Amino acid sequence: MSINQEIENTHLIKRVALIVYLKSVSDQYKLRHYGDIVYFSKKMKYCVLYVNRKEAEEVKKEISQLDFIKHVEILAEENVNLDSKYIESQITTMAKEAEEKLQLEQEKNEDQI
C-alpha cells in the first residue's frame, strides 16, 4: 500500500517529488521558490524538489521551460508497494536465491578440491 493512499483521509497536504536535472550545479538555488529541495547531487547535477500534488503538473511545465533545466520528471512513488506482506515475500525470495547461489558455489569448490 502506498503511503499516499494511507494519508488520503488525513489533513496533511499531499506532496510529490520532482526530479530536476540541471545544466549547472549553481542553478539549484533558483528552484527554491518552486518547492522544497530535499536532496541535491553535485556529481549527477540533479535535485529532488517536493511540491504540492495539486500543483505538480503546473510546476513541472513551468520548470521545464527554464533555460537552465535539462529535464524534469515526476517521481512515480504511487507504484511503490510498502505492504509488509509484499516486502516479506520479496525478502524470502531473495534469501532463497542467495542460498541456491551459495550452494552452487560450495558444490563447485568441492569439485575443484
C-alpha positions as CSV (number, residue, x, y, z in Angstrom):
1,M,0.0,0.0,0.0
2,S,1.3,3.5,-0.9
3,I,2.0,6.0,1.8
4,N,-0.1,8.5,-0.1
5,Q,-3.1,6.1,0.0
6,E,-2.8,5.8,3.8
7,I,-2.8,9.6,4.3
8,E,-5.6,10.2,1.8
9,N,-8.2,11.0,4.5
10,T,-5.9,13.0,6.8
11,H,-5.5,16.7,7.0
12,L,-1.9,16.5,5.7
13,I,-1.0,18.3,2.4
14,K,-0.3,15.7,-0.2
15,R,3.2,16.2,-1.8
16,V,5.0,14.7,-4.7
17,A,8.7,14.7,-5.7
18,L,10.0,16.2,-8.9
19,I,13.4,15.0,-10.1
20,V,15.0,18.1,-11.8
21,Y,18.1,17.7,-13.9
22,L,20.2,20.8,-14.1
23,K,22.8,22.2,-16.6
24,S,24.9,23.8,-13.9
25,V,25.3,23.0,-10.2
26,S,24.8,26.6,-9.0
27,D,21.3,26.7,-10.6
28,Q,19.8,24.7,-7.8
29,Y,19.2,27.8,-5.8
30,K,16.9,29.2,-8.4
31,L,14.4,26.4,-7.7
32,R,13.8,27.2,-4.1
33,H,10.7,29.3,-4.7
34,Y,9.0,26.4,-6.6
35,G,9.2,23.9,-3.7
36,D,11.4,22.3,-1.0
37,I,14.7,20.9,-2.2
38,V,15.3,17.8,-0.1
39,Y,18.3,16.3,-2.0
40,F,20.9,17.6,-4.4
41,S,23.7,15.7,-6.2
42,K,26.7,17.8,-7.4
43,K,28.1,14.9,-9.4
44,M,24.9,14.0,-11.2
45,K,23.6,17.6,-11.4
46,Y,20.1,16.9,-10.2
47,C,17.9,17.7,-7.3
48,V,14.7,16.3,-5.7
49,L,12.1,19.0,-5.2
50,Y,8.9,18.5,-3.2
51,V,5.8,20.3,-4.4
52,N,2.1,20.1,-3.6
53,R,0.5,17.3,-5.6
54,K,-2.3,19.5,-7.0
55,E,0.3,21.9,-8.4
56,A,2.8,19.3,-9.6
57,E,1.9,19.3,-13.3
58,E,1.8,23.0,-13.5
59,V,5.2,23.4,-11.7
60,K,6.7,20.7,-13.9
61,K,5.7,22.6,-17.0
62,E,6.9,25.9,-15.6
63,I,10.3,24.5,-14.5
64,S,10.8,22.6,-17.8
65,Q,10.7,25.9,-19.7
66,L,13.5,27.4,-17.7
67,D,16.8,27.7,-19.7
68,F,19.0,26.1,-17.0
69,I,16.9,22.9,-16.8
70,K,17.7,19.8,-18.8
71,H,14.8,17.6,-17.8
72,V,12.0,17.2,-15.2
73,E,10.3,14.0,-14.0
74,I,7.6,13.4,-11.5
75,L,8.6,10.6,-9.2
76,A,6.4,7.5,-9.5
77,E,6.1,6.8,-5.8
78,E,2.4,5.7,-6.2
79,N,3.7,2.4,-7.7
80,V,5.8,1.5,-4.7
81,N,4.2,-1.2,-2.7
82,L,5.0,-0.8,1.0
83,D,2.7,-3.6,2.3
84,S,4.5,-5.7,4.9
85,K,3.4,-9.0,3.3
86,Y,4.8,-7.9,-0.1
87,I,8.1,-6.9,1.5
88,E,8.4,-10.2,3.4
89,S,7.7,-12.2,0.3
90,Q,10.5,-10.3,-1.5
91,I,12.9,-10.9,1.3
92,T,12.0,-14.6,1.3
93,T,12.6,-14.9,-2.4
94,M,15.9,-13.1,-2.2
95,A,17.0,-15.3,0.6
96,K,16.2,-18.5,-1.4
97,E,18.1,-17.2,-4.4
98,A,21.1,-16.3,-2.2
99,E,21.0,-19.8,-0.6
100,E,20.9,-21.5,-4.0
101,K,23.8,-19.4,-5.3
102,L,25.8,-20.2,-2.2
103,Q,25.1,-23.9,-2.5
104,L,26.2,-23.9,-6.2
105,E,29.4,-22.2,-5.3
106,Q,30.1,-24.7,-2.5
107,E,29.5,-27.6,-4.8
108,K,31.8,-26.0,-7.4
109,N,34.5,-25.6,-4.7
110,E,34.1,-29.2,-3.6
111,D,34.5,-30.4,-7.2
112,Q,37.7,-28.5,-7.6
113,I,39.2,-30.0,-4.4
